[in-house]
Amino acid sequence: MASVASSPPLDQIIFGNCLEKLKLLPDSSVDLIFTSPPYADNRRKTYNGTPIKDYVKWFLPISQELFRVLKPQGSFVLNIKERAVNGERQTYVLRLILEMREQQKWLWTEEYIWHKKNSYPGKWPNRFRDAWERCLHFTKNKKFNMYQEEVMVPMGKWAEKRLSKLSTEDQTRHESKVSSGLGRNVSNWVGREKAYPTNVLYLPTECSNKNHSAAFPVDLPLWFIRLFTQENDVVLDPFMGSGTTAIACLQTNRHFLGVELKEEYYRLACEAIAKYRETYSLPLSAVPHPALNGQTLTNGVYPSKLERIRDANDTKHSRA
């Protein structure tokens, strides 16, 4: 059995089973885990679809390894949605949350909602179309790294009118009428251009990626990367898929680490990373990477693809 690494491999996608590969990573070595695992009984043609009755049992060993490799002040964001079967929503996601809290001591810190603005239309006799998914936020401790200012949003045009004429009540702390202990002072927002967001993210689904059965938009991991990490932090996606999380890391100067079981998606992710590096003239330095079919990869790029990129870069520089 391979030994545990002294530090996590950076800016790589590892081909293989995530549970096996996670065991090779050192303790407390990643700052953020963002992932969307195969949903129960879904994507049978690509990931063989874990049955609903076995889903919690299947995922718990993985979440245990994720707990181990996450830093004490790190965060784990799990994008998941329970299925409806025979006209009823299943409870395996709720049971998974309870098991992770009780067995593994995860803290279920928050639940964010991804509102899919362009969700696929349809009609069902007992419900409406799915337009949202869960992004469950877990931590190891109550105090964790969070950079709220990085995801602030514009105040909006409503503020111009609302804050232009303040009443006497607006200029003092107004306590909740239901005795909740919450209150507000409207005058505190005068002169501000941005406000803190809600826990609902309004993002379209991914339409441009036709080669993966369940791709999410790059803005989804991007938002959480900005919220929970800083530059040069390490972000892990144990179900890397087509490489979306890695692209989000490249866009924000974070290190990525991914694992992907399906060879087709592994290759797709490597190509996506190579294309992004080529487009934005990022360095193509050689890094260790597992060999696949006899080929050793450099920064997740197959030699033939790498040579084409280098040739293109040489031509570009010779014209400058």
C-alpha positions in Angstrom: 0.0 0.0 0.0 1.3 3.5 -0.9 2.4 5.7 2.0 0.7 8.9 3.0 2.2 12.0 1.4 3.9 14.6 3.6 2.0 17.3 1.7 -0.9 17.3 -0.7 -0.1 17.2 -4.4 -1.0 20.6 -5.8 -2.8 21.5 -9.1 -3.4 18.0 -10.1 -6.3 15.7 -10.8 -5.7 12.1 -9.7 -7.3 9.3 -11.7 -8.9 6.7 -9.5 -11.4 5.9 -6.7 -11.6 8.9 -4.3 -11.9 6.8 -1.1 -8.6 5.1 -2.0 -6.8 8.2 -3.1 -8.0 10.3 -0.1 -6.2 7.9 2.2 -2.9 8.9 0.7 -3.4 12.6 1.6 -1.9 14.0 4.9 -4.1 15.1 7.8 -5.3 18.7 7.9 -3.9 19.5 4.5 -6.7 21.3 2.5 -8.6 24.5 3.2 -11.8 23.9 1.4 -13.6 20.9 0.0 -16.2 21.6 -2.6 -17.9 18.7 -4.4 -21.0 17.3 -6.0 -21.0 13.5 -5.7 -23.1 11.3 -7.9 -26.7 11.5 -6.7 -28.4 8.3 -5.6 -29.7 6.1 -8.5 -28.6 8.9 -10.9 -26.1 8.7 -13.8 -26.2 4.9 -14.0 -24.6 5.0 -17.4 -21.6 7.0 -16.1 -21.2 6.3 -12.4 -23.4 3.1 -11.9 -25.7 5.0 -9.5 -25.5 4.1 -5.8 -29.0 2.8 -4.7 -30.9 5.1 -2.3 -30.9 2.4 0.4 -27.1 2.2 0.3 -26.2 5.9 -0.2 -25.5 6.9 3.4 -23.4 3.7 3.9 -21.5 4.4 0.7 -20.7 8.1 1.5 -19.8 7.9 5.2 -16.3 6.4 4.7 -15.7 9.2 2.2 -16.9 12.0 4.5 -14.7 10.5 7.3 -11.6 10.8 5.1 -12.7 14.3 4.1 -12.9 15.2 7.8 -9.4 14.0 8.3 -7.8 15.9 5.5 -9.6 19.2 6.1 -7.8 21.8 8.2 -9.3 22.7 11.6 -10.6 26.1 10.3 -11.6 24.7 6.9 -15.0 24.2 5.3 -16.7 21.4 3.4 -19.5 22.3 0.9 -21.6 19.4 -0.4 -23.8 20.1 -3.4 -26.6 17.4 -3.3 -30.3 17.0 -3.8 -32.5 14.1 -2.7 -34.6 12.3 -5.3 -38.3 11.9 -5.6 -39.4 8.3 -6.0 -43.0 7.1 -6.4 -44.3 10.6 -5.8 -42.4 11.1 -2.5 -39.1 12.9 -1.6 -36.6 10.4 -0.2 -34.8 11.1 3.1 -31.3 9.8 2.5 -29.7 13.3 2.4 -31.3 14.1 5.8 -30.1 10.8 7.2 -26.6 11.5 5.8 -26.5 14.9 7.6 -27.5 13.3 10.9 -25.0 10.5 10.6 -22.2 12.9 9.7 -23.0 15.0 12.8 -23.5 12.1 15.2 -20.9 9.6 14.0 -18.2 11.9 12.6 -18.6 15.1 14.6 -19.2 17.3 11.6 -20.9 20.6 12.4 -23.7 21.4 10.0 -23.0 25.1 10.0 -25.3 26.3 7.2 -27.4 25.4 4.2 -27.1 27.4 1.1 -29.6 27.1 -1.8 -28.5 27.1 -5.4 -31.6 28.5 -7.3 -31.2 27.3 -10.9 -32.6 30.2 -12.9 -32.9 28.1 -16.1 -34.0 24.8 -14.6 -35.3 22.2 -17.0 -39.0 22.5 -17.7 -41.5 19.7 -17.0 -44.8 18.8 -15.5 -45.6 16.3 -12.7 -49.0 15.5 -11.1 -48.0 16.2 -7.6 -45.2 18.8 -7.7 -43.5 21.5 -9.8 -40.1 21.3 -11.5 -36.9 21.2 -9.5 -35.4 24.7 -9.4 -33.0 24.4 -6.5 -30.3 22.2 -4.9 -28.7 22.1 -1.5 -25.2 23.3 -0.8 -24.6 21.9 2.7 -21.9 23.7 4.6 -20.0 21.6 7.2 -17.1 22.6 9.4 -15.0 20.9 12.1 -15.2 23.8 14.5 -17.5 26.7 15.3 -14.7 29.1 14.4 -13.7 28.7 10.8 -12.2 30.9 8.0 -14.9 33.0 6.3 -14.3 36.1 4.2 -17.7 37.6 3.9 -16.6 40.9 2.3 -15.4 38.9 -0.8 -19.0 38.0 -1.8 -20.8 41.3 -1.0 -23.3 42.4 -3.6 -24.4 45.9 -4.8 -27.0 47.6 -2.7 -29.3 48.0 -5.6 -31.5 50.9 -6.8 -34.0 50.5 -4.0 -31.4 52.0 -1.6 -31.4 55.3 -3.4 -35.0 56.0 -2.6 -35.3 54.2 0.7 -32.2 55.8 2.3 -32.8 59.3 0.9 -35.5 60.2 3.5 -35.0 58.6 6.8 -37.6 58.8 9.6 -36.7 59.2 13.2 -37.2 55.5 13.7 -34.8 54.7 10.9 -32.0 56.5 12.7 -32.3 54.4 15.9 -32.1 50.7 16.5 -35.5 49.2 15.8 -36.2 46.1 17.8 -38.3 43.2 16.3 -42.0 43.4 17.3 -42.0 39.6 17.9 -39.3 39.9 20.6 -36.8 37.8 18.6 -33.9 39.8 19.8 -33.1 40.9 16.3 -33.1 44.6 15.4 -32.0 47.0 12.7 -30.8 50.6 12.3 -31.5 51.6 8.7 -29.2 54.7 8.9 -26.2 52.4 9.2 -26.6 51.6 5.4 -26.4 55.2 4.3 -23.4 55.7 2.0 -22.7 52.0 1.6 -22.4 50.6 -2.0 -22.5 46.9 -1.0 -24.4 44.6 1.3 -23.9 41.1 2.5 -25.7 38.5 0.4 -28.4 36.0 1.4 -27.8 32.3 1.5 -29.6 31.8 -1.8 -27.5 31.8 -4.9 -29.2 32.7 -8.2 -27.1 30.9 -10.8 -28.1 29.3 -14.1 -27.3 25.6 -14.8 -24.4 24.8 -17.0 -25.5 24.7 -20.7 -22.2 24.9 -22.6 -20.7 21.6 -21.3 -22.3 18.8 -23.3 -19.7 16.2 -22.4 -20.6 15.7 -18.8 -23.9 14.4 -17.4 -24.1 16.6 -14.4 -21.9 19.7 -14.8 -22.5 22.7 -12.5 -21.6 26.3 -13.5 -18.1 27.6 -12.6 -19.7 30.4 -10.6 -21.0 27.9 -8.0 -17.6 26.7 -6.7 -16.2 30.2 -7.4 -18.6 31.8 -4.9 -17.6 29.4 -2.1 -13.9 29.6 -2.9 -14.0 33.3 -2.5 -16.1 33.0 0.7 -14.0 30.4 2.5 -10.4 30.7 1.1 -7.7 33.1 0.3 -5.1 33.1 -2.5 -2.8 30.1 -2.5 -5.1 28.0 -0.3 -5.8 24.4 -1.3 -9.2 23.4 -2.6 -10.2 19.7 -2.9 -12.9 18.2 -5.1 -13.0 14.4 -4.7 -15.5 14.1 -7.5 -13.9 16.4 -10.0 -15.9 15.5 -13.0 -15.2 17.8 -16.0 -12.8 20.0 -14.0 -15.1 22.9 -13.1 -13.8 23.3 -9.6 -10.2 23.4 -10.9 -11.1 26.1 -13.4 -12.6 28.2 -10.5 -9.3 27.8 -8.6 -7.3 28.9 -11.5 -9.5 32.0 -11.9 -8.9 32.9 -8.2 -5.2 31.9 -7.7 -6.0 29.0 -5.5 -4.4 25.5 -5.6 -6.7 22.7 -6.7 -6.6 19.0 -6.1 -9.1 16.6 -7.6 -9.9 12.9 -7.9 -12.0 11.5 -10.8 -13.0 7.8 -11.2 -14.2 7.9 -14.8 -11.4 8.0 -17.4 -13.5 9.9 -19.9 -14.2 12.8 -17.4 -10.6 12.6 -16.2 -9.3 13.3 -19.7 -12.0 16.0 -20.2 -10.9 17.8 -17.0 -7.2 17.6 -18.0 -8.1 19.1 -21.4 -10.2 21.9 -19.8 -7.3 22.9 -17.5 -4.8 22.8 -20.4 -7.1 25.0 -22.5 -7.6 27.5 -19.7 -3.8 27.7 -19.1 -3.2 28.2 -22.8 -5.9 30.9 -23.1 -4.6 32.9 -20.2 -0.9 32.2 -20.7 -0.5 30.4 -17.4 2.7 28.4 -16.8 2.9 24.8 -17.9 5.5 23.6 -15.4 6.0 19.9 -15.1 4.6 18.2 -12.0 4.4 14.6 -10.9 1.3 12.8 -12.0 0.1 9.2 -12.2 0.6 7.6 -15.5 -2.4 6.6 -17.5 -2.2 4.1 -20.4 1.6 4.5 -20.4 1.6 8.3 -20.7 2.9 10.6 -17.9 1.0 13.8 -17.7 2.3 17.3 -17.1 -0.1 19.6 -15.3 -2.8 17.2 -16.3 -2.0 17.5 -20.0 -1.2 14.6 -22.3 2.2 14.9 -24.1 0.6 15.4 -27.6 -1.6 18.2 -26.3 1.2 19.7 -24.3 3.4 19.9 -27.4 0.7 21.6 -29.4 0.3 24.2 -26.6 4.0 24.8 -26.4 4.3 25.2 -30.2 1.4 27.7 -30.1 3.0 29.6 -27.3 6.4 29.7 -29.1 4.7 31.0 -32.2 2.8 33.6 -30.2 6.0 34.8 -28.5 8.0 34.9 -31.8 5.4 37.3 -33.2 5.6 39.6 -30.2 
